[in-house]
Amino acid sequence: MGVFYSKVYTKPLFGYGQDSSNFIDGSQVDIGSKYTGDMNFIPSHPHNFLIEILLETGIFGTLFFILLIYIINVRIWKLHQSLKFRLHLIFLNSFFWSSSFVNFSFWLGWWQASYFLLLSLIASKAYINKIKK
């Protein structure tokens, strides 16, 4: 976390660029603890999407990203009023974003595609149900 904080303060507004966290100066330095072996500070990515987005796109990119996801989900939320539908939307977002805190780089195409594909299926179902009424 120390490397993350020092690097975010270096370029806080716009970050270092997408998918660049493992190329930032100092990220490939060995941690130097007997418990981590030869592990680097940032091996390939931070393994936390929020840290990754903040480090790579800065405050502006992170805020725009959160706003975009919020707007998309609110629009889908308003399409259908049933509890079942809304639980699907809540479950998808809870699962995806909580696993993004510990798993893959957010910039992996298949990871983003899986989220937006599932989100579009939920939105399509809600839209079809809205048209039928």
C-alpha atoms as an extended CHARMM CRD file, in Angstrom:
* protein
*
       133  EXT
         1         1  MET       CA              0.0000000000        0.0000000000        0.0000000000  PROA      1               0.0000000000
         2         2  GLY       CA              2.9030000000        2.3610000000        0.6130000000  PROA      2               0.0000000000
         3         3  VAL       CA              3.9470000000        2.2630000000       -3.0480000000  PROA      3               0.0000000000
         4         4  PHE       CA              0.3500000000        2.9230000000       -4.0580000000  PROA      4               0.0000000000
         5         5  TYR       CA             -0.0320000000        5.9770000000       -1.8230000000  PROA      5               0.0000000000
         6         6  SER       CA              3.2710000000        7.5180000000       -2.8410000000  PROA      6               0.0000000000
         7         7  LYS       CA              2.5250000000        7.0030000000       -6.5440000000  PROA      7               0.0000000000
         8         8  VAL       CA             -1.0450000000        8.3550000000       -6.3590000000  PROA      8               0.0000000000
         9         9  TYR       CA              0.2590000000       11.5610000000       -4.7650000000  PROA      9               0.0000000000
        10        10  THR       CA              2.7850000000       11.9260000000       -7.5940000000  PROA      10              0.0000000000
        11        11  LYS       CA              0.0730000000       12.0580000000      -10.3050000000  PROA      11              0.0000000000
        12        12  PRO       CA             -3.2360000000       12.5210000000       -8.4670000000  PROA      12              0.0000000000
        13        13  LEU       CA             -5.4060000000       14.1090000000      -11.1610000000  PROA      13              0.0000000000
        14        14  PHE       CA             -4.9250000000       11.9370000000      -14.2540000000  PROA      14              0.0000000000
        15        15  GLY       CA             -2.7950000000        9.0070000000      -13.0670000000  PROA      15              0.0000000000
        16        16  TYR       CA             -0.2290000000        7.0780000000      -15.0720000000  PROA      16              0.0000000000
        17        17  GLY       CA             -2.4000000000        5.7550000000      -17.8990000000  PROA      17              0.0000000000
        18        18  GLN       CA             -4.5390000000        2.6840000000      -18.3060000000  PROA      18              0.0000000000
        19        19  ASP       CA             -3.0240000000       -0.7020000000      -17.5690000000  PROA      19              0.0000000000
        20        20  SER       CA              0.3140000000        0.8020000000      -16.5580000000  PROA      20              0.0000000000
        21        21  SER       CA              0.5510000000        0.1140000000      -12.8220000000  PROA      21              0.0000000000
        22        22  ASN       CA              3.1830000000       -2.5960000000      -13.1550000000  PROA      22              0.0000000000
        23        23  PHE       CA              5.3610000000       -0.3060000000      -15.3110000000  PROA      23              0.0000000000
        24        24  ILE       CA              5.4650000000        2.5650000000      -12.8100000000  PROA      24              0.0000000000
        25        25  ASP       CA              8.9250000000        3.2850000000      -11.4460000000  PROA      25              0.0000000000
        26        26  GLY       CA              9.4170000000        1.3330000000       -8.2130000000  PROA      26              0.0000000000
        27        27  SER       CA              6.5330000000       -1.0830000000       -8.7030000000  PROA      27              0.0000000000
        28        28  GLN       CA              8.7960000000       -3.9780000000       -9.6930000000  PROA      28              0.0000000000
        29        29  VAL       CA             11.1160000000       -3.6560000000       -6.6950000000  PROA      29              0.0000000000
        30        30  ASP       CA             11.1800000000       -6.7190000000       -4.4260000000  PROA      30              0.0000000000
        31        31  ILE       CA              9.3270000000       -6.2330000000       -1.1570000000  PROA      31              0.0000000000
        32        32  GLY       CA             12.3190000000       -7.6300000000        0.7050000000  PROA      32              0.0000000000
        33        33  SER       CA             10.5350000000       -9.5800000000        3.4200000000  PROA      33              0.0000000000
        34        34  LYS       CA             11.2610000000      -13.1870000000        4.2830000000  PROA      34              0.0000000000
        35        35  TYR       CA              7.4830000000      -13.7890000000        4.1850000000  PROA      35              0.0000000000
        36        36  THR       CA              7.0060000000      -12.6230000000        0.5950000000  PROA      36              0.0000000000
        37        37  GLY       CA              9.9860000000      -14.2280000000       -1.0990000000  PROA      37              0.0000000000
        38        38  ASP       CA             10.8550000000      -12.4170000000       -4.3140000000  PROA      38              0.0000000000
        39        39  MET       CA              7.3970000000      -10.8370000000       -4.7080000000  PROA      39              0.0000000000
        40        40  ASN       CA              7.3020000000       -7.3310000000       -6.1810000000  PROA      40              0.0000000000
        41        41  PHE       CA              5.2850000000       -4.4270000000       -4.7820000000  PROA      41              0.0000000000
        42        42  ILE       CA              2.9260000000       -4.4820000000       -7.7910000000  PROA      42              0.0000000000
        43        43  PRO       CA              3.4450000000       -7.8620000000       -9.5250000000  PROA      43              0.0000000000
        44        44  SER       CA              1.2420000000       -7.3740000000      -12.6080000000  PROA      44              0.0000000000
        45        45  HSD       CA             -1.5670000000       -5.1840000000      -11.2760000000  PROA      45              0.0000000000
        46        46  PRO       CA             -2.7490000000       -4.0740000000       -7.8170000000  PROA      46              0.0000000000
        47        47  HSD       CA             -5.4260000000       -6.8340000000       -7.5200000000  PROA      47              0.0000000000
        48        48  ASN       CA             -7.9440000000       -4.1970000000       -6.4440000000  PROA      48              0.0000000000
        49        49  PHE       CA             -9.9050000000       -2.4160000000       -9.1520000000  PROA      49              0.0000000000
        50        50  LEU       CA            -10.4120000000        0.7830000000       -7.1600000000  PROA      50              0.0000000000
        51        51  ILE       CA             -6.6970000000        1.1260000000       -6.4120000000  PROA      51              0.0000000000
        52        52  GLU       CA             -5.8890000000        0.2300000000      -10.0100000000  PROA      52              0.0000000000
        53        53  ILE       CA             -8.2810000000        2.7870000000      -11.5010000000  PROA      53              0.0000000000
        54        54  LEU       CA             -7.2010000000        5.5160000000       -9.0790000000  PROA      54              0.0000000000
        55        55  LEU       CA             -3.5150000000        4.8500000000       -9.7450000000  PROA      55              0.0000000000
        56        56  GLU       CA             -3.9100000000        4.6410000000      -13.5170000000  PROA      56              0.0000000000
        57        57  THR       CA             -6.6180000000        7.2300000000      -14.2910000000  PROA      57              0.0000000000
        58        58  GLY       CA             -6.3080000000        9.5420000000      -11.2930000000  PROA      58              0.0000000000
        59        59  ILE       CA             -9.0950000000       11.2680000000       -9.4150000000  PROA      59              0.0000000000
        60        60  PHE       CA            -10.8420000000       12.4760000000      -12.5840000000  PROA      60              0.0000000000
        61        61  GLY       CA            -10.8620000000        9.0670000000      -14.2330000000  PROA      61              0.0000000000
        62        62  THR       CA            -12.0230000000        7.3530000000      -11.0520000000  PROA      62              0.0000000000
        63        63  LEU       CA            -14.8750000000        9.8180000000      -10.5280000000  PROA      63              0.0000000000
        64        64  PHE       CA            -15.9870000000        9.5490000000      -14.1640000000  PROA      64              0.0000000000
        65        65  PHE       CA            -15.8270000000        5.7720000000      -13.9540000000  PROA      65              0.0000000000
        66        66  ILE       CA            -17.9400000000        5.6270000000      -10.7780000000  PROA      66              0.0000000000
        67        67  LEU       CA            -20.4080000000        8.1150000000      -12.2600000000  PROA      67              0.0000000000
        68        68  LEU       CA            -20.7220000000        6.0790000000      -15.4720000000  PROA      68              0.0000000000
        69        69  ILE       CA            -21.3810000000        2.8210000000      -13.6120000000  PROA      69              0.0000000000
        70        70  TYR       CA            -23.8670000000        4.5990000000      -11.3250000000  PROA      70              0.0000000000
        71        71  ILE       CA            -25.8150000000        6.1670000000      -14.2190000000  PROA      71              0.0000000000
        72        72  ILE       CA            -26.0000000000        2.8880000000      -16.1450000000  PROA      72              0.0000000000
        73        73  ASN       CA            -27.2480000000        0.9800000000      -13.1070000000  PROA      73              0.0000000000
        74        74  VAL       CA            -29.7990000000        3.6300000000      -12.1010000000  PROA      74              0.0000000000
        75        75  ARG       CA            -31.2490000000        3.6560000000      -15.6210000000  PROA      75              0.0000000000
        76        76  ILE       CA            -31.5630000000       -0.1300000000      -15.5850000000  PROA      76              0.0000000000
        77        77  TRP       CA            -32.9800000000       -0.0120000000      -12.0400000000  PROA      77              0.0000000000
        78        78  LYS       CA            -35.7690000000        2.3110000000      -13.2050000000  PROA      78              0.0000000000
        79        79  LEU       CA            -36.7870000000        0.0270000000      -16.0860000000  PROA      79              0.0000000000
        80        80  HSD       CA            -38.4530000000       -2.5480000000      -13.8680000000  PROA      80              0.0000000000
        81        81  GLN       CA            -40.0180000000       -2.3260000000      -10.4290000000  PROA      81              0.0000000000
        82        82  SER       CA            -40.0570000000       -5.9760000000       -9.3550000000  PROA      82              0.0000000000
        83        83  LEU       CA            -38.0340000000       -7.0950000000       -6.3730000000  PROA      83              0.0000000000
        84        84  LYS       CA            -36.7560000000      -10.1570000000       -8.2580000000  PROA      84              0.0000000000
        85        85  PHE       CA            -35.3380000000       -8.0410000000      -11.0670000000  PROA      85              0.0000000000
        86        86  ARG       CA            -33.7270000000       -5.5850000000       -8.6770000000  PROA      86              0.0000000000
        87        87  LEU       CA            -32.1930000000       -8.4150000000       -6.6610000000  PROA      87              0.0000000000
        88        88  HSD       CA            -30.5570000000       -9.7080000000       -9.8520000000  PROA      88              0.0000000000
        89        89  LEU       CA            -29.0740000000       -6.2780000000      -10.4590000000  PROA      89              0.0000000000
        90        90  ILE       CA            -27.8970000000       -6.0000000000       -6.8560000000  PROA      90              0.0000000000
        91        91  PHE       CA            -26.4180000000       -9.5170000000       -6.9160000000  PROA      91              0.0000000000
        92        92  LEU       CA            -24.5420000000       -8.9310000000      -10.1740000000  PROA      92              0.0000000000
        93        93  ASN       CA            -23.0230000000       -5.6730000000       -8.9440000000  PROA      93              0.0000000000
        94        94  SER       CA            -22.2250000000       -7.0790000000       -5.5050000000  PROA      94              0.0000000000
        95        95  PHE       CA            -20.5480000000      -10.1600000000       -6.9260000000  PROA      95              0.0000000000
        96        96  PHE       CA            -18.6420000000       -8.4200000000       -9.6980000000  PROA      96              0.0000000000
        97        97  TRP       CA            -17.3660000000       -5.4240000000       -7.7590000000  PROA      97              0.0000000000
        98        98  SER       CA            -16.5190000000       -7.3550000000       -4.5870000000  PROA      98              0.0000000000
        99        99  SER       CA            -14.5490000000       -9.9260000000       -6.5870000000  PROA      99              0.0000000000
       100       100  SER       CA            -12.8600000000       -7.0530000000       -8.4410000000  PROA      100             0.0000000000
       101       101  PHE       CA            -11.4250000000       -5.9330000000       -5.1120000000  PROA      101             0.0000000000
       102       102  VAL       CA             -9.2710000000       -9.0630000000       -4.8910000000  PROA      102             0.0000000000
       103       103  ASN       CA             -8.9760000000      -10.6120000000       -8.3380000000  PROA      103             0.0000000000
       104       104  PHE       CA             -8.2470000000       -9.5940000000      -11.8630000000  PROA      104             0.0000000000
       105       105  SER       CA             -7.0190000000       -6.4320000000      -13.4700000000  PROA      105             0.0000000000
       106       106  PHE       CA            -10.0170000000       -4.3160000000      -14.4070000000  PROA      106             0.0000000000
       107       107  TRP       CA             -8.5300000000       -3.6960000000      -17.8550000000  PROA      107             0.0000000000
       108       108  LEU       CA             -8.7720000000       -7.3360000000      -18.9170000000  PROA      108             0.0000000000
       109       109  GLY       CA            -11.2060000000       -7.3590000000      -21.8160000000  PROA      109             0.0000000000
       110       110  TRP       CA            -12.9520000000      -10.5660000000      -20.8190000000  PROA      110             0.0000000000
       111       111  TRP       CA            -13.4830000000       -9.2770000000      -17.2750000000  PROA      111             0.0000000000
       112       112  GLN       CA            -15.1640000000       -6.0810000000      -18.4720000000  PROA      112             0.0000000000
       113       113  ALA       CA            -17.0850000000       -7.9660000000      -21.1550000000  PROA      113             0.0000000000
       114       114  SER       CA            -18.4840000000      -10.4360000000      -18.6270000000  PROA      114             0.0000000000
       115       115  TYR       CA            -19.8420000000       -7.5830000000      -16.4970000000  PROA      115             0.0000000000
       116       116  PHE       CA            -21.3590000000       -5.6220000000      -19.3580000000  PROA      116             0.0000000000
       117       117  LEU       CA            -22.7730000000       -8.7570000000      -21.0080000000  PROA      117             0.0000000000
       118       118  LEU       CA            -24.5500000000       -9.8180000000      -17.8190000000  PROA      118             0.0000000000
       119       119  LEU       CA            -25.6750000000       -6.2490000000      -17.1910000000  PROA      119             0.0000000000
       120       120  SER       CA            -27.0690000000       -6.0160000000      -20.7310000000  PROA      120             0.0000000000
       121       121  LEU       CA            -28.9900000000       -9.2860000000      -20.2600000000  PROA      121             0.0000000000
       122       122  ILE       CA            -30.6090000000       -7.8950000000      -17.1170000000  PROA      122             0.0000000000
       123       123  ALA       CA            -31.3710000000       -4.6100000000      -18.8940000000  PROA      123             0.0000000000
       124       124  SER       CA            -32.8310000000       -6.4330000000      -21.9150000000  PROA      124             0.0000000000
       125       125  LYS       CA            -35.1320000000       -8.5010000000      -19.7410000000  PROA      125             0.0000000000
       126       126  ALA       CA            -36.2850000000       -5.3970000000      -17.8780000000  PROA      126             0.0000000000
       127       127  TYR       CA            -36.8770000000       -3.5190000000      -21.1270000000  PROA      127             0.0000000000
       128       128  ILE       CA            -38.8830000000       -6.3950000000      -22.6440000000  PROA      128             0.0000000000
       129       129  ASN       CA            -41.0370000000       -6.6000000000      -19.5180000000  PROA      129             0.0000000000
       130       130  LYS       CA            -41.5850000000       -2.8330000000      -19.6250000000  PROA      130             0.0000000000
       131       131  ILE       CA            -42.7390000000       -2.9830000000      -23.2640000000  PROA      131             0.0000000000
       132       132  LYS       CA            -45.1820000000       -5.8240000000      -22.5000000000  PROA      132             0.0000000000
       133       133  LYS       CA            -46.9740000000       -3.7570000000      -19.8460000000  PROA      133             0.0000000000
